[in-house]
Amino acid sequence: MTASGKLFGTDGIRGRANAYPITAEIAMKVGMAAGRHFTRGAHRHRVVIGKDTRRSSYMLETALTAGFASMGLDVTTLGPVPTPAVGMLVRSLRADLGVMISASHNLHQDNGIKLFGPDGFKLSDDVERIIEAYVNNGTEEFLAQPETLGSVKRLDDGRARYIEFAKSTLPRHMNFDGLRVVVDCANGAAYRTAPDMLWELGAEIIPIGVAPNGLNINHECGSTSPSAAQAKVIETRADLGICLDGDADRVHIIDEKGKLVDGDQIMALITTAWARDGRLRGGGLVSTVMSNLGLERYLESKDLTLERTKVGDRYVVERMRADGFNVGGEQSGHVVLSDFVTTGDGAITALQVIAEIIRSGKVASDVCNFFEPMPQVLENVRFKRDSQPLEVGTVQAAIANGEKRLNGSGRLVIRKSGTEPVIRVMGEGECPGLVHEVVNDICESIEQAAD
């Protein structure tokens, strides 16, 4: 089960492959349940299914397909494609819902199921609860008759459609001629789309992480392990590097000096550029409680705002839609540009960064660093799934003491992961030594409570 004890976490359903809830049985039930909920009207209903390169993704794809077809939905499989491609193709193909099979930045041992509605957006908490109730209570009474069972087909040009769409987000006639780019695809879903996209735009491509074998996704590569790409940028004297994660919905940029540029700096760049060009809506951007205080202060200096949400790009998108923002994201590299896409899109975000580098005529290091980050420490503490360490008195006392010690010069964000049994402890403040001490004390108290 997810860390919250429910089927759905902060980003769909996720867990260890071939263990509850990421089993073929549950995947089939999710297909049946989602199919039941999204069957509305007398037309033939359609679902599109994408996946990343994990070995278990093939098992889950087959199970989901069986579940949907049994409810009378026609299934179109896309093969390995980025998560944002599913959001785009749901709308393009006039499907009733979409599915992405992926555990994003996790290693191959994990997998997940993300659902998209007909508008291409991830489902709300309310809809997820309805689907979960169907999974628990059964949908057998709604099974299709033999003559109305769903059909199954493969869409072979899904990747090409996505590439053309991504390229269309750039200014007309822009090309990347003369640009040398390292692109790390994490042995994941973008291993063909990202290199092809950049090459077609004119760049010289140095690809790594493009040899998936089902077991090496995100392993010592990609946005969560960028050291190989950083070294390759220096070795090849590249102009920049692009690090995607396993399903390519997040990105980190590497400048020509090998320095990592995280999601906060990327959002600062795009927000500033779009404000300058009159394209920015909402008067700023939406991010989560994890974004650095330095980003907030930088935006304030430009008379722009930072609206914060709880962690999860789904909550960022909900706030963007509610309040009319068109830029949002997370420090982790999920960047949502709602003029183009419905979810985080690593490749399209990278294209916008490169476009600004080309427009400026400067090197990446001069374009991608907008503010000095406030010293920040993030630690993860694992715990037993059936325990509640944050409710233990000693842990609560350690947190209260940490807040008192920071005394307004910093902040703490302590939360359970929605996708794994981990408590994330983030401390931020003007004094790095104090922040480290506070975070370490809290982590020690959690570890003791979790034993």
C-alpha positions in Angstrom: 0.0 0.0 0.0 1.0 3.6 -0.3 2.5 5.4 2.8 -0.9 7.0 3.4 -2.6 3.6 3.7 -4.8 4.3 0.6 -4.5 3.0 -2.9 -3.7 6.4 -4.3 -0.8 8.6 -3.2 0.3 12.0 -4.2 1.0 10.8 -7.8 -1.3 8.0 -8.6 -0.7 4.5 -7.3 2.9 3.5 -6.6 4.8 0.7 -4.8 7.1 -2.2 -5.3 6.5 -4.1 -8.5 4.6 -7.4 -8.2 3.6 -6.6 -4.6 0.4 -5.0 -3.5 -0.8 -2.6 -4.9 1.4 -2.9 -8.0 0.2 -6.4 -9.0 -1.4 -7.6 -12.2 -4.6 -8.3 -10.2 -4.9 -4.8 -8.8 -3.9 -3.2 -12.2 -6.8 -5.1 -13.9 -9.2 -4.0 -11.2 -8.0 -0.4 -11.6 -8.7 -0.7 -15.3 -12.1 -2.0 -14.6 -12.9 0.6 -12.0 -11.6 3.5 -14.0 -13.3 2.2 -17.1 -16.6 2.0 -15.2 -16.3 5.6 -13.9 -15.4 7.1 -17.3 -18.1 5.3 -19.3 -20.6 8.0 -20.0 -23.0 8.0 -22.9 -23.6 5.5 -25.7 -20.4 6.3 -27.8 -17.5 3.9 -28.0 -15.2 4.8 -25.2 -11.4 5.0 -25.6 -8.4 4.8 -23.3 -4.7 5.4 -24.2 -2.0 3.7 -22.2 1.7 4.7 -22.2 4.5 3.2 -20.1 8.2 3.6 -19.3 10.9 1.0 -19.8 10.6 -1.0 -16.6 10.3 -4.7 -17.0 7.2 -4.7 -14.9 5.5 -2.0 -17.1 4.7 -4.7 -19.7 3.0 -6.9 -17.1 0.9 -3.9 -15.9 0.1 -2.8 -19.4 -1.4 -6.2 -20.2 -3.4 -6.3 -17.0 -4.8 -2.8 -17.4 -5.7 -3.5 -21.0 -7.7 -6.6 -19.9 -9.5 -4.6 -17.3 -10.5 -1.8 -19.7 -11.5 -4.1 -22.5 -13.7 -6.1 -20.1 -15.6 -3.0 -19.4 -16.1 -2.3 -23.1 -13.4 0.4 -23.7 -11.3 0.4 -26.8 -7.6 0.5 -25.8 -4.8 2.2 -27.7 -1.3 1.3 -26.4 1.5 3.8 -27.1 4.6 1.9 -26.0 7.3 3.7 -24.1 6.5 7.4 -24.1 7.0 10.3 -21.7 4.2 11.0 -19.2 3.3 14.4 -20.8 2.8 12.6 -24.1 -0.1 10.7 -22.5 -1.7 13.9 -21.3 -1.3 15.4 -24.8 -2.5 12.3 -26.7 -5.6 11.9 -24.5 -6.8 15.1 -25.9 -5.5 14.7 -29.4 -7.1 11.3 -29.8 -10.4 12.4 -28.1 -10.0 9.6 -25.6 -12.0 9.3 -22.4 -9.0 8.7 -20.2 -5.3 8.0 -20.3 -2.9 5.9 -18.2 0.8 6.2 -17.7 2.6 3.2 -16.2 5.7 4.5 -14.4 7.3 5.1 -11.0 8.9 8.3 -12.3 12.3 8.8 -10.7 12.3 5.5 -8.7 14.5 2.5 -9.6 13.1 -0.5 -11.6 12.0 -2.3 -8.4 9.0 0.1 -8.1 6.3 1.0 -10.5 3.1 3.0 -10.6 -0.1 3.9 -12.4 -1.1 7.5 -13.2 -4.5 8.3 -14.5 -5.5 11.2 -16.7 -9.0 12.5 -17.5 -10.4 13.4 -20.9 -9.0 16.9 -20.5 -5.5 15.5 -20.1 -5.2 16.5 -16.5 -4.4 14.1 -13.6 -7.5 13.1 -11.6 -8.7 14.9 -8.5 -8.8 13.4 -5.1 -12.5 13.0 -5.3 -12.4 11.0 -8.6 -9.6 8.8 -7.2 -11.7 8.0 -4.2 -14.6 6.9 -6.5 -12.3 4.6 -8.5 -10.8 3.2 -5.3 -14.3 2.4 -4.0 -15.0 0.5 -7.3 -11.7 -1.4 -6.8 -12.7 -2.4 -3.3 -16.4 -3.2 -4.0 -16.1 -4.8 -7.5 -17.4 -3.9 -10.9 -18.5 -7.4 -12.2 -22.2 -6.3 -12.6 -21.0 -3.7 -15.2 -19.0 -6.1 -17.4 -19.5 -5.7 -21.2 -21.4 -8.3 -23.2 -19.3 -10.4 -25.6 -20.3 -8.3 -28.6 -19.4 -5.0 -26.9 -16.0 -6.0 -25.5 -13.3 -3.4 -26.1 -10.8 -3.7 -28.9 -7.0 -3.3 -28.5 -4.6 -1.7 -31.0 -1.1 -0.1 -31.0 -0.5 3.5 -32.1 2.9 3.4 -33.7 3.3 7.1 -34.3 2.6 8.3 -30.8 6.3 9.3 -30.2 6.4 11.2 -33.5 3.2 13.1 -32.7 4.6 14.1 -29.4 8.0 15.3 -30.9 6.2 17.5 -33.4 4.0 18.9 -30.7 7.0 19.7 -28.4 8.9 21.4 -31.3 5.8 23.5 -32.0 6.1 25.2 -28.6 9.2 27.1 -29.8 9.1 30.4 -31.7 8.8 29.8 -35.5 12.0 29.4 -37.4 14.1 28.9 -34.2 16.7 26.2 -34.5 19.6 24.9 -32.3 22.3 24.9 -35.0 25.8 24.9 -33.5 24.6 23.9 -30.1 26.2 20.9 -28.4 23.9 19.2 -25.9 24.4 16.2 -23.6 21.0 14.6 -23.0 20.6 12.0 -20.3 17.3 10.0 -20.7 17.7 7.9 -17.5 17.2 4.7 -19.6 13.6 5.7 -19.4 10.6 6.7 -21.4 12.2 9.5 -23.4 15.2 7.5 -24.6 14.1 7.9 -28.2 11.9 11.1 -28.1 14.4 13.5 -26.5 17.5 12.8 -28.6 15.4 12.8 -31.8 13.7 16.0 -30.9 16.9 17.9 -30.2 18.6 16.5 -33.3 15.7 17.5 -35.5 16.0 21.0 -34.1 19.6 21.2 -35.3 21.6 20.4 -32.1 24.7 18.2 -31.9 23.5 15.5 -29.5 25.6 13.5 -27.0 23.1 11.0 -25.6 23.5 8.9 -22.5 21.0 6.8 -20.6 19.5 5.6 -23.9 20.0 1.8 -23.6 17.1 0.6 -21.4 17.1 -3.1 -20.6 14.1 -3.1 -18.2 16.3 -3.0 -15.1 18.5 0.1 -15.5 16.0 2.9 -15.4 17.2 5.8 -13.3 20.2 3.7 -12.2 23.2 6.0 -11.9 21.7 8.3 -14.5 19.0 10.8 -15.0 17.8 13.8 -13.0 18.2 12.1 -9.6 21.8 10.9 -10.4 23.2 13.6 -12.7 27.0 13.1 -12.1 27.5 11.1 -15.3 25.9 13.9 -17.4 27.8 16.6 -15.5 31.1 14.8 -16.3 30.1 14.3 -19.9 29.3 18.0 -20.3 32.8 18.9 -19.2 34.5 16.0 -21.2 32.8 17.0 -24.4 32.8 20.8 -23.9 29.1 20.8 -24.4 27.0 24.0 -24.2 24.7 22.4 -21.7 23.2 19.2 -20.5 19.7 18.0 -20.0 18.8 15.4 -17.3 15.4 13.8 -17.5 13.9 11.2 -15.1 12.4 7.8 -15.9 9.1 9.1 -17.3 10.5 12.5 -18.5 8.1 14.7 -16.5 11.0 16.4 -14.7 14.3 17.9 -15.8 17.5 19.4 -14.4 19.8 21.5 -16.6 23.6 21.4 -16.5 25.4 24.5 -17.5 28.6 24.5 -19.5 30.7 24.5 -16.3 29.0 21.3 -15.1 26.9 23.0 -12.5 23.4 21.6 -11.8 20.5 24.0 -12.4 17.4 22.8 -10.4 13.7 23.4 -10.8 13.7 26.6 -8.8 16.3 28.3 -11.1 14.5 27.0 -14.2 11.2 28.4 -13.0 12.9 31.7 -12.2 14.3 31.8 -15.8 11.0 31.0 -17.5 8.9 33.3 -15.3 11.3 36.2 -15.8 11.4 35.7 -19.6 7.7 35.3 -19.9 7.1 38.4 -17.8 9.5 40.4 -20.0 7.7 39.2 -23.1 4.2 39.8 -21.8 3.3 36.1 -21.8 3.1 35.5 -18.0 -0.3 35.1 -16.4 -1.1 35.2 -12.7 1.6 37.7 -11.8 4.1 35.1 -10.8 4.3 31.3 -10.4 3.0 28.4 -8.3 5.4 26.1 -6.5 5.4 23.9 -3.4 6.5 24.4 0.2 9.8 22.8 -0.9 10.9 25.6 -3.2 13.9 27.6 -1.8 13.3 30.9 0.0 15.8 32.4 -2.3 13.4 31.9 -5.2 10.6 33.7 -3.3 12.9 36.7 -2.5 14.1 36.9 -6.1 10.5 37.0 -7.4 9.6 39.7 -4.8 12.4 41.8 -6.1 10.8 41.6 -9.6 7.3 42.4 -8.2 6.3 38.8 -8.9 4.6 36.4 -6.6 5.2 32.8 -5.4 2.1 30.9 -4.5 3.0 27.7 -2.5 1.1 24.5 -2.3 1.6 21.1 -0.7 4.0 18.8 -2.4 2.9 17.2 -5.6 2.7 18.6 -9.2 -1.0 17.7 -9.2 -1.6 20.3 -6.4 0.5 22.8 -8.3 -1.6 22.3 -11.4 -4.9 22.6 -9.4 -3.7 26.0 -8.0 -2.6 27.2 -11.5 -6.0 26.3 -13.0 -7.9 27.9 -10.1 -6.0 31.2 -10.1 -5.0 31.7 -13.7 -1.2 31.0 -13.6 0.6 29.6 -16.6 4.0 28.7 -14.9 4.4 26.4 -12.0 6.4 23.5 -10.7 8.6 22.0 -8.1 12.2 22.3 -7.1 12.7 18.7 -8.1 12.3 19.7 -11.8 8.6 19.2 -12.4 7.8 22.3 -14.4 4.3 22.8 -15.7 3.8 25.3 -18.6 0.1 25.3 -19.0 0.1 27.2 -22.3 1.4 23.9 -23.7 0.9 20.9 -21.4 -1.3 19.6 -18.5 1.5 18.2 -16.4 5.3 18.4 -15.9 7.2 18.1 -19.1 11.0 17.8 -19.0 11.6 18.1 -22.7 9.4 21.1 -23.3 10.8 22.8 -20.3 14.3 22.2 -21.6 13.4 23.6 -25.0 12.2 26.8 -23.3 15.5 27.1 -21.4 17.5 26.6 -24.6 15.4 29.1 -26.5 16.2 31.7 -23.8 20.0 30.8 -24.0 19.9 31.3 -27.8 17.9 34.6 -27.5 20.3 36.0 -25.0 23.5 35.1 -26.9 25.1 34.1 -23.6 26.4 30.9 -22.1 24.1 28.7 -19.9 25.8 29.7 -16.7 25.0 33.3 -17.3 21.4 32.6 -18.2 20.4 29.9 -15.7 21.4 31.3 -12.3 19.1 34.0 -11.0 19.5 33.9 -7.2 21.7 32.6 -4.5 19.8 29.7 -2.8 19.2 29.8 0.9 21.1 27.0 2.5 18.8 24.0 2.5 19.1 20.5 3.9 16.8 17.6 2.9 17.0 14.2 4.6 14.9 11.1 4.1 14.1 8.8 7.0 12.5 5.4 6.2 9.9 3.9 8.6 7.8 0.8 8.9 4.6 1.2 6.9 2.3 0.5 9.8 4.0 3.0 12.2 3.2 6.7 12.8 6.5 8.2 14.0 5.3 11.8 13.4 2.7 11.3 16.1 5.2 10.3 18.8 5.8 12.9 21.5 9.5 12.9 21.3 9.4 13.6 17.6 6.9 16.4 18.0 9.1 17.9 20.8 12.2 17.7 18.5 10.3 19.5 15.7 9.1 22.2 18.1 12.6 22.7 19.4 14.0 23.0 15.9 11.4 25.7 15.0 12.4 27.6 18.1 16.1 27.4 17.3 15.6 28.7 13.8 13.6 31.6 15.4 12.3 33.1 12.2 15.6 32.9 10.4 14.6 29.8 8.5 11.8 27.2 8.2 11.1 23.5 8.5 9.0 21.3 6.2 8.4 17.8 7.5 6.1 15.4 5.6 5.4 11.9 4.7 6.1 10.9 1.1 3.0 10.0 -0.7 4.7 7.3 -2.8 7.0 5.4 -0.4 7.4 4.8 3.4 9.7 7.8 3.9 9.5 10.9 6.0 11.2 13.9 4.3 12.8 16.5 6.6 13.7 19.8 5.0 15.4 22.6 6.8 16.3 26.0 5.4 17.9 29.0 7.0 20.6 31.7 6.9 23.0 29.7 9.1 24.0 26.4 7.4 25.5 24.9 10.5 22.3 25.5 12.5 20.1 24.1 9.8 22.2 20.9 9.7 22.0 20.5 13.5 18.2 21.0 13.5 17.6 18.5 10.7 19.9 15.9 12.2 18.2 16.2 15.6 14.8 15.7 14.1 15.9 12.8 11.9 17.5 11.0 14.9 14.2 11.4 16.8 12.2 9.9 13.9 14.7 7.0 13.5 14.4 6.2 17.3 10.6 6.4 17.1 10.4 4.3 14.0 12.5 1.4 15.5 
